[in-house]
């Protein structure tokens, strides 16, 4: 009987600890300073920010859409919610969370093969920390989670795993970001990049990710929100790209403006605009954002 009682007390202690960890962590997260890293940008995008122009996509969106230039050019507020290595599932999280606070006038969605294939599906696990903080996040994670994962997600300790390091880093930083989610990449003075050629690029859209893309497009159309797609410049040229053909057809079918700069000579002839083979530096981002602004003004 004594062992049962001790076991019960231990279990109760674990449950209470888990509840306390969850409550404290949620409060810490919601008040974390905006220091301009991926994780604090997520907090801003999912819970706090409002803007006339919402930028979605992976690292190319995050590093290429200069919010300051777009704000001054369009005379609208802009927030860049791009996140390195995240696919359309994360973009959907931000999009639907944003709609709970405000309706943007424009949505800019930067797309690449990894955004819509199954390549980055596993990266959504990094959002577990927001599982009990947002019905939108809860729903999207549950759509992909296995039965075992759903059981694990009942634990706040499991959800908060690997989160304290970036939270501590954010609270120790001095000053907050003023770039509204945009994270510029430095100019590399020793840049020796040259165009690379690939004969073929295979692409297969993930059916669930396609549903998320359809959902964003349809919601924008229904709500009178202008949506554009962009394909960012790259120094890797593919002679036969299945993705490029697919996204062109998709945009045409759904009446979405597409700014395809993947093989645009304004960038290819100037490798110094690149930070690496697939990302522009801050100078390249200025040119990219100017072209986006021109499209949005038409």
Secondary structure, DSSP 8 states (H G I E B T S, - for coil): -HHHHHHHHHHHHHHHHHHHHHHHHHHHHHT----SSHHHHHHIIIII---SEEEESSHHHHHH--HHHHHHHHTS-EEE---TT--HHHHHHHHHHHHTT---SEEEEE--HHHHSSTTGGGGGGGGGGTTT-HHHHHHHHHH--HHHHHHTT-HHHHTTT-HHHHHHHHH-SS---STT-------TT-----EEEEEE-----HHHHHHHHHHHHHHHHHT-EEEEEE---SEEEEEEHHHHHHHHHHHHHT-EEEE-TT-HHHHT-GGGBSSSS-B-HHHHHHHHHHHHHHHH-
